[in-house]
Amino acid sequence: MGHRQRQVHLFVLIDALGWQFVEGRDFLSELLPYRRPLRTVLGFSSGAIPTILTGVPPAQSGHWNLFYYDPVTSPFRWLRHLNFLSDRVMDHRVTKKILKELGRHFLGMGPLFECCVTPRLLPWFNWVEKRNIYECGGISGKPSIFDELDERDIPFRVYSYHSATDKEILKNAKRDIDSDNASFYFLYLSELDRTLHFHCKDGAKIDECFAEYAAGIKGVFDVARKHSPGATLTVFSDHGMTPVQHKYDLVKDIDALGLKMPQDYLAVYDSTMARFWFFSARARRQIAACLGESPCGRIVPDAELKELGVYFPDGRYGELIFLVHPGWLLSRSDFNGGGWMPIGMHGYHPDDPYSDAVFLSNREPSIPMQTIADMYQFMNVAAQELR
């Protein structure tokens, strides 16, 4: 019986690689002729990447934003006994550093936990990414492509920022393809996201960055083709990047209402989204009225959240979701401490053209590629060939 030739499939997820930046550029176009935009999900990578890995929307995987309302089982509920401490102490950077380390190493919050909300509010919240989503069993509500590969005994390798930089990932992938017998390689390159946050309006900088990524990916693909002449390469993303044109201080408007947290309401302010929970009809009424008059965004109705696959009946991610308009940015949020003020942002409505992710491949898809969720089935089809 003849020796079966090794088949290698390469999947490269590049964070924030938007169709608006790829279209019209010669980015791996000779290698990857099958190219199209993919509609993303509402929200951030914390919801988009689990959608890619499972093929289902956040409402089914359970992964959407990082913080969710969970006052009963929050690992930080003991902090309520420290309410006598001043805001100066509770919000001090040293306090937040201690809580971050406690969360990561002793309270089971996972290696990426960040103390983003004020510690005084932590007792009401939990953190969704307690496990590495790039490992088997990493997504709580649905099996991922890695679970499927493991169940079928298909040898695979996964690389992410958990253990290496983008350059190191590309180097390690070349080494491993050369030295082992795995067939399925998944590379998550995350550093383009930060580059586009601060240089999305600089065409020359983008061209330079794209050229570096193209060279690195070609190098990995060359090694793959040495061992597998029929190797496939697919480059894709989770979302795009929208240039920021306006900034708005929504926190100031809400604070001016004179309501108190956590007595009247709770709020988590993301860069492009604000999520609210209410403990009185007065707070709900006043905040809804304030948001209804805001120039920077709009309240997303439950019916629309359902259509977008991000509606949670228990309200864990927010009883009311306020989304800013594309190109607007909340000038104060729980995730932009330290003066972080990007000129590019994501997390807008999926209808925003700049939000589109990408699909670039040398393999003609056998299924319609329309949204990032379709990447799961595309990878699954490739995996089935390796059985």
ZAFIMI-390518 format. One record per residue (C-alpha): x, y, z. Coordinates in steps of 0.1 Angstrom, whole numbers, padded with zeros to 4 digits, always signed. Layout:
N
XYZ...
# end
This chain:
387
+0000+0000+0000+0014+0034-0010+0022+0061+0016-0005+0087+0018+0007+0121+0011+0005+0146+0040-0022+0172+0036-0018+0206+0053-0045+0232+0059-0034+0267+0072-0059+0291+0087-0046+0325+0097-0069+0348+0117-0056+0384+0116-0074+0406+0141-0090+0437+0127-0081+0430+0090-0110+0448+0074-0123+0445+0039-0122+0482+0034-0084+0481+0038-0078+0449+0018-0100+0458-0012-0079+0475-0038-0046+0464-0022-0023+0437-0034-0024+0417-0002-0016+0381-0010-0038+0384-0041-0017+0361-0062-0018+0333-0036-0054+0338-0025-0078+0344-0054-0110+0337-0035-0117+0369-0018-0148+0385-0003-0160+0405+0028-0176+0387+0057-0202+0403+0079-0192+0404+0115-0213+0403+0147-0222+0433+0169-0196+0438+0195-0159+0430+0199-0135+0401+0194-0148+0386+0227-0180+0377+0207-0167+0376+0172-0139+0350+0176-0161+0325+0195-0186+0329+0166-0158+0320+0142-0147+0290+0163-0182+0276+0169-0203+0287+0139-0230+0301+0162-0238+0336+0173-0230+0349+0208-0266+0342+0220-0259+0305+0216-0222+0303+0226-0227+0325+0256-0197+0346+0247-0203+0382+0239-0188+0410+0260-0162+0402+0287-0181+0414+0318-0216+0401+0325-0240+0407+0354-0237+0379+0379-0242+0392+0415-0249+0357+0430-0218+0338+0419-0193+0367+0412-0159+0357+0425-0156+0392+0438-0188+0394+0458-0166+0395+0490-0156+0430+0480-0190+0443+0492-0176+0441+0527-0150+0467+0518-0175+0494+0508-0162+0515+0537-0130+0522+0518-0127+0555+0499-0129+0557+0462-0093+0569+0462-0083+0535+0477-0107+0514+0457-0098+0529+0423-0061+0531+0429-0039+0514+0403-0023+0492+0430-0057+0480+0441-0066+0472+0406-0033+0454+0400-0039+0433+0431-0074+0424+0421-0062+0415+0386-0036+0391+0400-0062+0376+0424-0086+0371+0396-0061+0355+0373-0043+0332+0398-0067+0325+0427-0103+0332+0416-0105+0313+0384-0110+0343+0361-0086+0331+0335-0052+0344+0323-0065+0374+0305-0087+0389+0332-0084+0427+0336-0099+0448+0363-0116+0472+0339-0147+0483+0359-0142+0501+0392-0135+0476+0420-0165+0489+0439-0187+0474+0411-0169+0441+0406-0191+0422+0431-0219+0424+0406-0200+0411+0376-0183+0380+0363-0158+0374+0334-0167+0352+0305-0133+0341+0292-0123+0320+0322-0106+0295+0299-0084+0299+0268-0108+0299+0239-0081+0285+0216-0080+0253+0236-0104+0224+0237-0133+0232+0260-0124+0268+0260-0159+0281+0249-0185+0273+0275-0217+0271+0255-0207+0252+0223-0180+0229+0210-0154+0247+0189-0135+0236+0159-0107+0225+0182-0131+0202+0201-0141+0187+0168-0105+0181+0157-0097+0166+0190-0127+0143+0189-0117+0131+0154-0081+0125+0165-0069+0149+0138-0034+0163+0148-0036+0201+0149-0016+0231+0162-0029+0264+0175-0009+0296+0180-0021+0328+0197-0009+0358+0217-0013+0338+0249+0023+0326+0244+0040+0344+0216+0042+0376+0195+0030+0376+0158+0066+0372+0145+0072+0344+0170+0040+0327+0159+0050+0327+0122+0085+0314+0131+0071+0287+0154+0046+0276+0128+0073+0271+0101+0094+0251+0126+0065+0229+0135+0053+0222+0100+0088+0212+0092+0092+0189+0122+0058+0173+0130+0029+0155+0112+0000+0178+0121-0024+0186+0093-0044+0215+0107-0027+0248+0117-0045+0277+0132-0026+0309+0136-0041+0339+0154-0021+0371+0147-0033+0399+0169-0010+0429+0166-0025+0444+0135-0054+0455+0156-0033+0479+0176-0016+0492+0145-0049+0501+0129-0063+0516+0161-0036+0543+0158-0027+0543+0121-0059+0535+0102-0057+0568+0084-0021+0564+0073-0020+0546+0040+0018+0543+0039+0019+0527+0074-0008+0503+0064+0010+0493+0032+0042+0487+0052+0024+0466+0078+0005+0445+0052+0038+0438+0034+0054+0425+0065+0024+0402+0072+0023+0390+0036+0060+0381+0037+0056+0363+0070+0025+0343+0058+0041+0334+0025+0071+0320+0044+0049+0297+0064+0030+0287+0033+0062+0279+0014+0071+0255+0041+0037+0239+0041+0038+0234+0003+0072+0217+0007+0056+0190+0027+0022+0192+0011+0021+0204-0025-0017+0207-0023-0016+0227+0009-0044+0253+0014-0041+0287+0029-0070+0308+0042-0065+0343+0058-0096+0357+0075-0105+0381+0103-0130+0388+0130-0139+0424+0122-0126+0456+0106-0116+0490+0118-0136+0522+0115-0118+0557+0114-0129+0578+0144-0144+0612+0136-0161+0622+0168-0157+0617+0205-0185+0621+0231-0186+0620+0269-0217+0599+0276-0206+0592+0312-0210+0630+0319-0246+0630+0307-0255+0599+0328-0237+0612+0359-0256+0645+0355-0289+0627+0362-0279+0624+0399-0285+0586+0401-0262+0564+0421-0244+0531+0413-0250+0504+0424-0281+0516+0443-0301+0528+0413-0283+0512+0383-0252+0496+0370-0233+0506+0338-0204+0492+0318-0190+0516+0293-0172+0500+0264-0155+0521+0237-0185+0520+0214-0213+0506+0236-0228+0513+0270-0247+0485+0289-0271+0492+0317-0289+0473+0345-0317+0490+0365-0329+0487+0401-0356+0513+0400-0382+0524+0375-0370+0560+0380-0335+0551+0369-0347+0532+0339-0369+0560+0328-0344+0588+0333-0315+0569+0317-0336+0558+0287-0348+0594+0282-0312+0607+0283-0299+0581+0259-0329+0587+0235-0317+0623+0231-0280+0616+0228-0264+0627+0195-0237+0600+0196-0258+0568+0193-0290+0550+0199-0307+0523+0221-0307+0490+0203-0342+0474+0206-0345+0438+0218-0360+0428+0184-0329+0440+0167-0306+0423+0192-0324+0391+0185-0318+0395+0147-0282+0402+0154-0278+0371+0176-0268+0389+0207-0300+0389+0227-0299+0373+0262-0333+0370+0279-0317+0370+0314-0301+0404+0306-0267+0392+0317-0249+0415+0292-0273+0444+0297-0310+0451+0302-0305+0481+0278-0278+0483+0251-0267+0517+0238-0246+0516+0206-0227+0546+0193-0229+0556+0156-0200+0544+0134-0171+0568+0136-0181+0580+0171-0161+0570+0203-0170+0573+0240-0143+0596+0253-0146+0579+0287-0151+0542+0291-0141+0513+0313-0117+0501+0286-0097+0532+0277-0078+0540+0309-0044+0556+0308-0053+0581+0282-0059+0555+0255-0076+0574+0227-0074+0556+0193-0082+0571+0159-0097+0538+0147-0122+0517+0165-0144+0486+0160-0175+0473+0178-0200+0492+0157-0231+0479+0140-0223+0452+0115-0240+0473+0088-0211+0497+0089-0190+0489+0058-0157+0494+0078-0169+0466+0102-0166+0439+0075-0141+0412+0081-0123+0393+0052-0121+0359+0036-0090+0353+0015-0082+0318+0003-0066+0296-0023-0094+0271-0018-0127+0277-0035-0154+0275-0008-0181+0248-0012-0205+0269+0010-0216+0305+0007-0192+0327+0027-0213+0355+0039-0205+0360+0077-0177+0352+0100-0198+0323+0114-0194+0306+0080-0157+0302+0088-0165+0274+0112-0181+0253+0085-0154+0261+0060-0128+0249+0085-0149+0218+0093-0151+0208+0057-0113+0209+0055-0110+0189+0087-0133+0162+0073-0109+0156+0045-0082+0148+0071-0101+0119+0087
# end
